[in-house]
C-alpha cells in the first residue's frame, strides 16, 4: 500500500512516518552515494535525502541528472533535522519522475528585472516571490475578516463605468457597443449608494489608472478596498482607518511570520503599528516640513519626498488631515470652517512607503456637488444617478480607500510594488 500523500507544510505531524510528497525539484547537490534534493510543493521546501544503495543505480542517476523544476513524486520517512529551517527532512525510499525539465531559464545567477518579469510565470515559483504572495494572501484575508467582523456588507461595484471618479486624465477608455466606457478608477461612488442602502459597506476589487508614471509605487491595474459608512464624519473615518490598519497589520504578522522572515523583514517595525497614530493637519505638516528644510507650497499636494521626511519623525503610521480642497477629488467635502481645506485624511506609512490610505467625508450638499462637478469639467449627465443620492435623503457619510499592493509592499519591506501582484501591469508591461 502506498504511503499517504501529505504536504511539506504538514510534515511536522508525520515525524517517523512514511509519507508521499508530490512536487518540483528546486535544487540538488550530490555527495558521493548521497544526493540531497530540495523539493518544493507550493506549501514549502524540504530537503530529501537520497541514498544510492537504497534507490538503486538507475533511479539514483536519473534523480542526480534531473533539471530544476522537474516534477516528481517521492516516498520516504520524515525525520527531525534541527539544521534545517523546517526542522525536518525526508529520507527517500523510492521516487517517480513525472516530467523531467531541462534548461530552466531562471538560474542562480543574477538576472535583471526585465528578464525576471518576462518570465514572471516562472519567477513566482521562487522562495522570495512565493513569500510575497503569501503575505498578499494574508493581507486579503485580514481585510475581509476585519470588515466582515465589524458589520460591513460586501458591495460589488462595476468595472465598466460611464464616468470618471478620480479625474479624466487617467481613464482607460474602451468601446461599449458603440458608446464610450471606462475601466473603473474606484468603486467609491457606487459604495456611497451601498452605504445609503445598507449602512456600512465595503467595495473590494480591481481598479485601473492610466497614469503615465513608472515609479516604484505605481501600477496601472491594482486592487483596492473601499469601506463606506452612512452618517460618518471625518473623526469616525480616521478612527476606522486607524483600527483597521492596526488589526490588518497584526493579522499579517501573526500568521505570516515565516514568510516575513524569508523576506528578511524587520518584524519589530510592524509590531509597533499600534494606536494611537500621530495626527496633524495639513497646515501643521507644512510647518514641520518648512522647519526641517523641506518646504512645500501650502496650497499644493505633498510629493513622495515630503511624505518620507514627515514619517521619519515617527515610529508608526501618521495621519494628515484637511488637505487643500484644490488638490482633492470633486466629491471630497469642503470644511465648512475653511472651504479651501477638504475634510479628508491620508495615512502615511513609515520607512518612506508614503500614502497607503486616502479618504474622508463626501460632499453631501447637492448645490456644492453640482458646482464641483462643473469646476472639474465633468459631464453632468454621467453623474445624474450619483446626484440622486443627494436628492433623496442625503446624510453625512464617508470612507477611505486602501491600495492592496501598496499595503503589501510595506508589509514585506520591499522596494517595488510590481512584486506584490502575480502579473503586474505597468506603463511598459502588458505581458505575460
C-alpha positions as CSV (number, residue, x, y, z in Angstrom):
1,X,0.0,0.0,0.0
2,X,1.5,3.4,-1.0
3,X,2.3,5.8,1.8
4,X,-0.3,8.6,2.4
5,X,0.1,11.8,0.4
6,X,0.8,14.9,2.5
7,X,2.3,18.4,2.1
8,X,5.6,19.8,3.2
9,X,3.8,22.3,5.4
10,X,2.2,19.4,7.3
11,X,5.3,17.2,7.8
12,X,5.6,18.1,11.5
13,X,2.6,15.9,12.1
14,X,4.3,12.9,10.5
15,X,7.6,12.5,12.2
16,X,8.9,8.9,12.0
17,X,6.2,8.1,9.4
18,X,6.3,7.0,5.8
19,X,4.7,9.6,3.6
20,X,4.4,10.6,-0.1
21,X,5.2,14.1,-1.4
22,X,4.4,15.5,-4.8
23,X,6.3,18.5,-6.1
24,X,9.1,20.0,-8.2
25,X,12.9,19.9,-7.9
26,X,14.1,23.3,-6.5
27,X,17.7,22.4,-6.2
28,X,20.0,19.4,-5.7
29,X,23.6,18.6,-4.7
30,X,25.4,15.3,-4.8
31,X,28.0,13.9,-2.4
32,X,29.3,10.5,-3.4
33,X,26.5,8.0,-3.0
34,X,24.2,10.5,-1.2
35,X,22.0,13.0,-3.1
36,X,20.3,15.9,-1.5
37,X,17.2,17.1,-3.3
38,X,15.3,20.3,-2.3
39,X,11.7,19.6,-3.2
40,X,9.0,22.3,-3.2
41,X,5.3,21.6,-3.4
42,X,3.8,25.1,-3.0
43,X,3.4,24.8,0.7
44,X,7.1,24.9,1.4
45,X,10.5,23.4,0.6
46,X,12.1,20.3,2.2
47,X,15.4,18.5,1.9
48,X,15.1,15.0,0.6
49,X,18.0,12.6,1.3
50,X,18.5,10.0,-1.4
51,X,20.8,7.0,-0.8
52,X,22.2,5.2,-3.8
53,X,22.2,1.8,-2.1
54,X,18.5,2.1,-1.2
55,X,17.3,3.6,-4.5
56,X,19.4,1.6,-6.9
57,X,21.9,2.8,-9.5
58,X,19.4,3.6,-12.3
59,X,16.9,5.7,-10.2
60,X,19.7,7.4,-8.3
61,X,21.5,8.5,-11.5
62,X,18.2,9.7,-13.0
63,X,17.5,11.8,-10.0
64,X,21.0,13.1,-10.0
65,X,20.8,14.5,-13.5
66,X,17.3,16.0,-13.2
67,X,17.0,19.6,-14.1
68,X,15.4,22.3,-11.9
69,X,11.6,22.3,-11.9
70,X,11.3,18.7,-12.9
71,X,8.2,17.2,-11.4
72,X,8.4,14.1,-9.3
73,X,6.7,12.0,-6.6
74,X,8.8,10.8,-3.6
75,X,8.1,8.5,-0.8
76,X,10.1,8.4,2.4
77,X,10.3,8.7,6.1
78,X,10.0,12.0,7.9
79,X,12.9,12.6,10.3
80,X,13.7,15.6,12.6
81,X,16.6,17.8,11.4
82,X,17.5,20.7,13.6
83,X,19.8,22.1,11.0
84,X,17.0,22.9,8.6
85,X,14.6,25.9,8.8
86,X,11.7,23.4,8.5
87,X,13.0,21.2,11.3
88,X,12.5,18.0,9.3
89,X,13.9,16.2,6.3
90,X,12.7,13.3,4.2
91,X,14.7,10.1,3.8
92,X,13.6,8.8,0.4
93,X,12.8,5.2,-0.1
94,X,11.5,5.4,-3.6
95,X,10.7,8.1,-6.3
96,X,9.0,8.5,-9.6
97,X,9.9,11.2,-12.1
98,X,6.8,12.6,-13.7
99,X,8.1,15.2,-16.1
100,X,11.8,15.9,-16.5
101,X,12.8,19.5,-17.2
102,X,15.9,20.9,-18.8
103,X,17.1,24.4,-19.4
104,X,15.0,26.2,-16.8
105,X,15.7,29.9,-17.7
106,X,15.9,31.3,-14.2
107,X,19.2,30.2,-12.8
108,X,21.1,31.1,-9.6
109,X,23.0,33.8,-11.4
110,X,21.9,37.4,-11.2
111,X,19.0,38.4,-13.6
112,X,17.8,41.9,-14.3
113,X,14.2,43.0,-13.6
114,X,13.1,43.0,-17.2
115,X,14.2,39.3,-17.7
116,X,12.5,38.3,-14.4
117,X,9.3,40.0,-15.4
118,X,9.4,38.5,-18.9
119,X,9.5,35.1,-17.0
120,X,7.1,36.1,-14.3
121,X,5.0,33.0,-14.8
122,X,8.1,31.0,-13.7
123,X,9.6,33.6,-11.3
124,X,6.6,33.2,-8.9
125,X,8.0,29.7,-8.1
126,X,11.0,31.2,-6.2
127,X,11.2,31.4,-2.4
128,X,11.1,35.2,-2.3
129,X,8.2,35.6,-4.7
130,X,6.2,32.8,-3.0
131,X,6.7,34.6,0.3
132,X,5.5,37.9,-1.0
133,X,2.4,36.2,-2.5
134,X,1.6,34.5,0.8
135,X,1.8,37.9,2.5
136,X,-0.6,39.2,-0.1
137,X,-3.0,36.3,0.6
138,X,-2.9,37.1,4.4
139,X,-3.5,40.8,3.7
140,X,-6.6,40.0,1.7
141,X,-7.7,37.6,4.4
142,X,-7.2,40.3,7.1
143,X,-9.1,42.9,5.1
144,X,-12.1,40.7,4.6
145,X,-12.0,39.4,8.2
146,X,-12.0,42.9,9.5
147,X,-15.0,44.3,7.6
148,X,-17.0,41.0,7.8
149,X,-16.4,41.1,11.6
150,X,-17.4,44.8,12.0
151,X,-20.9,44.8,10.5
152,X,-19.9,45.7,6.9
153,X,-21.6,44.2,3.9
154,X,-19.6,43.4,0.7
155,X,-20.9,45.6,-2.1
156,X,-19.6,44.9,-5.6
157,X,-19.1,47.8,-7.9
158,X,-18.9,47.5,-11.8
159,X,-15.6,47.6,-13.6
160,X,-17.1,49.2,-16.7
161,X,-18.3,52.7,-15.8
162,X,-19.7,55.7,-17.8
163,X,-17.8,58.3,-15.8
164,X,-14.6,59.3,-14.1
165,X,-14.1,59.2,-10.4
166,X,-10.5,60.4,-9.9
167,X,-10.2,62.7,-12.8
168,X,-10.4,62.3,-16.6
169,X,-6.7,62.3,-17.3
170,X,-6.1,58.7,-16.0
171,X,-9.0,56.9,-17.7
172,X,-8.7,53.7,-19.8
173,X,-11.4,54.1,-22.5
174,X,-13.0,51.3,-24.4
175,X,-15.8,50.8,-26.8
176,X,-19.0,49.5,-25.2
177,X,-21.3,48.6,-28.0
178,X,-20.8,51.9,-29.8
179,X,-20.6,54.0,-26.6
180,X,-17.5,55.1,-24.7
181,X,-17.0,53.3,-21.4
182,X,-14.1,53.4,-18.9
183,X,-12.4,50.9,-16.7
184,X,-13.1,51.8,-13.1
185,X,-10.7,54.1,-11.2
186,X,-12.5,53.4,-8.0
187,X,-15.6,51.7,-6.7
188,X,-16.3,54.5,-4.2
189,X,-19.1,56.3,-5.9
190,X,-21.1,53.0,-6.1
191,X,-20.1,52.3,-2.5
192,X,-21.8,55.5,-1.5
193,X,-25.0,54.1,-3.0
194,X,-24.5,51.0,-1.0
195,X,-23.9,52.9,2.3
196,X,-27.3,54.7,1.8
197,X,-29.0,51.3,1.3
198,X,-27.1,49.1,3.8
199,X,-25.4,51.5,6.3
200,X,-21.9,50.1,6.2
201,X,-20.4,48.5,3.1
202,X,-17.1,47.8,1.5
203,X,-16.1,47.5,-2.1
204,X,-13.1,45.3,-2.9
205,X,-11.9,44.7,-6.4
206,X,-9.6,45.7,-9.3
207,X,-9.2,49.4,-10.3
208,X,-7.4,51.0,-13.2
209,X,-5.4,54.2,-13.6
210,X,-3.9,55.3,-16.9
211,X,-1.1,57.2,-15.1
212,X,2.0,57.6,-17.2
213,X,4.1,57.0,-14.2
214,X,6.9,54.5,-13.9
215,X,7.7,54.9,-10.2
216,X,8.1,52.1,-7.7
217,X,4.7,53.0,-6.2
218,X,2.5,52.8,-9.3
219,X,0.7,50.1,-11.2
220,X,-1.9,50.7,-13.9
221,X,-4.1,47.8,-12.5
222,X,-4.3,47.3,-8.8
223,X,-6.8,46.1,-6.1
224,X,-8.4,48.5,-3.7
225,X,-10.7,48.1,-0.7
226,X,-13.1,50.9,0.0
227,X,-15.3,51.0,3.0
228,X,-18.2,53.5,3.1
229,X,-20.3,54.4,6.0
230,X,-23.6,56.4,6.2
231,X,-23.7,59.1,9.0
232,X,-19.9,59.1,9.4
233,X,-17.9,62.3,9.8
234,X,-14.1,62.8,9.5
235,X,-13.2,61.8,13.0
236,X,-15.1,58.5,12.8
237,X,-13.4,57.8,9.4
238,X,-10.0,58.4,10.9
239,X,-10.7,56.2,13.8
240,X,-11.9,53.4,11.5
241,X,-8.8,53.7,9.3
242,X,-6.5,53.5,12.4
243,X,-8.3,50.5,13.9
244,X,-8.4,48.7,10.5
245,X,-4.7,49.2,9.8
246,X,-3.7,48.0,13.3
247,X,-5.8,44.8,13.0
248,X,-4.7,44.0,9.5
249,X,-1.0,44.5,10.2
250,X,-1.4,42.4,13.4
251,X,-3.0,39.6,11.4
252,X,-0.2,39.5,8.8
253,X,2.5,39.5,11.4
254,X,0.8,36.8,13.5
255,X,0.1,34.4,10.6
256,X,2.9,35.4,8.2
257,X,6.0,35.4,10.4
258,X,7.7,32.7,8.3
259,X,7.1,34.5,5.0
260,X,8.2,37.8,6.5
261,X,11.4,36.2,7.8
262,X,12.0,34.7,4.4
263,X,12.0,38.3,3.1
264,X,14.3,39.4,6.0
265,X,11.6,41.9,7.0
266,X,12.3,43.7,10.3
267,X,9.1,42.5,12.0
268,X,9.6,44.7,15.0
269,X,8.7,47.7,12.9
270,X,5.3,46.1,12.0
271,X,4.8,45.0,15.6
272,X,5.0,48.7,16.6
273,X,1.9,49.6,14.5
274,X,-0.3,50.4,17.5
275,X,-2.9,53.0,18.4
276,X,-2.9,55.9,18.6
277,X,-1.4,57.2,15.3
278,X,0.0,60.7,15.4
279,X,-2.5,63.1,13.8
280,X,-1.8,66.5,12.3
281,X,-3.5,69.0,9.9
282,X,-2.0,69.6,6.5
283,X,-1.1,73.1,7.5
284,X,0.8,71.9,10.6
285,X,2.5,69.3,8.5
286,X,3.6,72.1,6.1
287,X,5.1,74.0,9.1
288,X,7.0,70.9,10.2
289,X,8.4,70.4,6.7
290,X,9.5,74.0,6.5
291,X,11.3,73.7,9.8
292,X,13.3,70.7,8.7
293,X,14.3,72.2,5.4
294,X,11.7,70.6,3.0
295,X,9.2,73.4,2.4
296,X,6.1,72.8,0.3
297,X,3.6,75.3,-1.1
298,X,0.7,75.1,1.4
299,X,-1.8,75.1,-1.5
300,X,-0.1,72.2,-3.3
301,X,-0.1,68.5,-2.6
302,X,2.7,66.5,-0.9
303,X,5.2,64.6,-3.1
304,X,6.9,61.3,-2.0
305,X,9.9,63.2,-0.6
306,X,7.7,65.2,1.7
307,X,5.8,62.1,2.9
308,X,9.1,60.4,3.6
309,X,10.5,63.3,5.6
310,X,7.3,63.6,7.7
311,X,7.2,59.9,8.6
312,X,10.9,59.8,9.6
313,X,9.9,61.6,12.8
314,X,7.6,58.8,13.9
315,X,7.8,55.0,14.6
316,X,4.3,54.2,13.2
317,X,1.9,55.4,10.5
318,X,0.8,59.1,10.8
319,X,-2.5,60.7,9.7
320,X,-2.5,64.0,7.9
321,X,-6.0,65.6,7.5
322,X,-7.6,68.6,5.8
323,X,-5.6,68.8,2.6
324,X,-6.1,71.7,0.2
325,X,-9.5,71.3,-1.5
326,X,-8.0,72.2,-4.9
327,X,-5.8,69.0,-4.9
328,X,-8.6,66.6,-3.9
329,X,-11.3,64.9,-5.9
330,X,-14.6,66.6,-6.7
331,X,-16.6,64.5,-4.2
332,X,-14.4,65.4,-1.1
333,X,-16.4,67.6,1.3
334,X,-15.2,71.2,1.9
335,X,-14.5,72.0,5.5
336,X,-17.4,74.4,6.5
337,X,-15.0,76.2,8.8
338,X,-12.5,76.7,5.9
339,X,-13.7,75.8,2.4
340,X,-10.2,75.8,0.9
341,X,-9.5,72.8,3.1
342,X,-11.1,69.4,2.5
343,X,-12.4,67.0,5.2
344,X,-10.0,64.3,4.1
345,X,-7.2,62.3,5.5
346,X,-4.2,60.4,4.2
347,X,-2.5,57.7,6.3
348,X,1.3,57.7,5.6
349,X,3.3,54.6,6.3
350,X,6.8,54.9,7.8
351,X,10.1,53.9,6.2
352,X,9.4,56.0,3.1
353,X,6.4,54.0,1.9
354,X,4.1,57.0,1.9
355,X,0.3,57.1,1.4
356,X,-1.4,53.8,1.9
357,X,-4.9,55.1,2.8
358,X,-6.8,58.1,1.5
359,X,-10.3,59.1,2.4
360,X,-12.6,61.4,4.2
361,X,-16.1,62.8,4.2
362,X,-18.0,63.0,0.9
363,X,-19.8,66.2,-0.2
364,X,-23.4,65.7,0.9
365,X,-24.8,69.1,-0.3
366,X,-26.2,68.9,-3.8
367,X,-25.6,72.6,-4.6
368,X,-21.9,72.3,-3.7
369,X,-21.6,69.0,-5.6
370,X,-23.1,70.5,-8.7
371,X,-20.6,73.3,-8.5
372,X,-17.7,70.9,-8.0
373,X,-18.7,68.7,-11.0
374,X,-18.8,71.8,-13.1
375,X,-15.4,73.1,-11.8
376,X,-13.8,69.8,-12.6
377,X,-15.3,69.9,-16.1
378,X,-17.0,66.5,-15.7
379,X,-20.1,65.5,-17.8
380,X,-23.1,66.2,-15.7
381,X,-25.3,63.7,-17.5
382,X,-23.0,60.8,-16.3
383,X,-23.5,61.8,-12.7
384,X,-27.3,62.1,-12.5
385,X,-27.5,58.8,-10.7
386,X,-24.9,60.0,-8.2
387,X,-26.7,63.2,-7.7
388,X,-29.9,61.2,-6.8
389,X,-28.1,60.1,-3.7
390,X,-28.2,63.8,-2.6
391,X,-31.7,64.4,-3.8
392,X,-33.2,61.5,-1.8
393,X,-32.2,61.5,1.8
394,X,-28.6,62.9,1.8
395,X,-26.7,62.5,5.0
396,X,-23.1,63.0,6.2
397,X,-21.1,60.0,5.0
398,X,-17.6,58.9,4.1
399,X,-14.9,56.3,3.9
400,X,-11.5,55.6,2.6
401,X,-9.5,53.5,0.1
402,X,-6.5,51.3,0.7
403,X,-4.5,50.0,-2.2
404,X,-3.8,46.4,-1.5
405,X,-0.4,46.3,-3.4
406,X,0.9,49.4,-1.5
407,X,-0.1,47.8,1.8
408,X,1.7,44.5,0.8
409,X,4.8,46.4,-0.3
410,X,5.0,48.0,3.1
411,X,4.3,44.7,4.9
412,X,7.0,42.9,3.0
413,X,9.5,45.8,3.3
414,X,10.3,45.6,-0.4
415,X,11.4,48.4,-2.7
416,X,9.0,48.0,-5.7
417,X,5.2,47.5,-5.9
418,X,5.4,45.3,-9.0
419,X,6.5,42.3,-7.0
420,X,3.3,42.3,-4.9
421,X,0.9,41.1,-7.6
422,X,1.3,37.8,-9.6
423,X,1.3,39.5,-13.0
424,X,1.9,43.3,-12.7
425,X,0.6,45.8,-15.2
426,X,2.7,49.0,-15.6
427,X,3.1,51.6,-18.3
428,X,5.7,49.3,-20.0
429,X,4.4,45.9,-19.2
430,X,1.4,44.0,-20.6
431,X,2.9,40.5,-20.6
432,X,2.9,37.7,-19.6
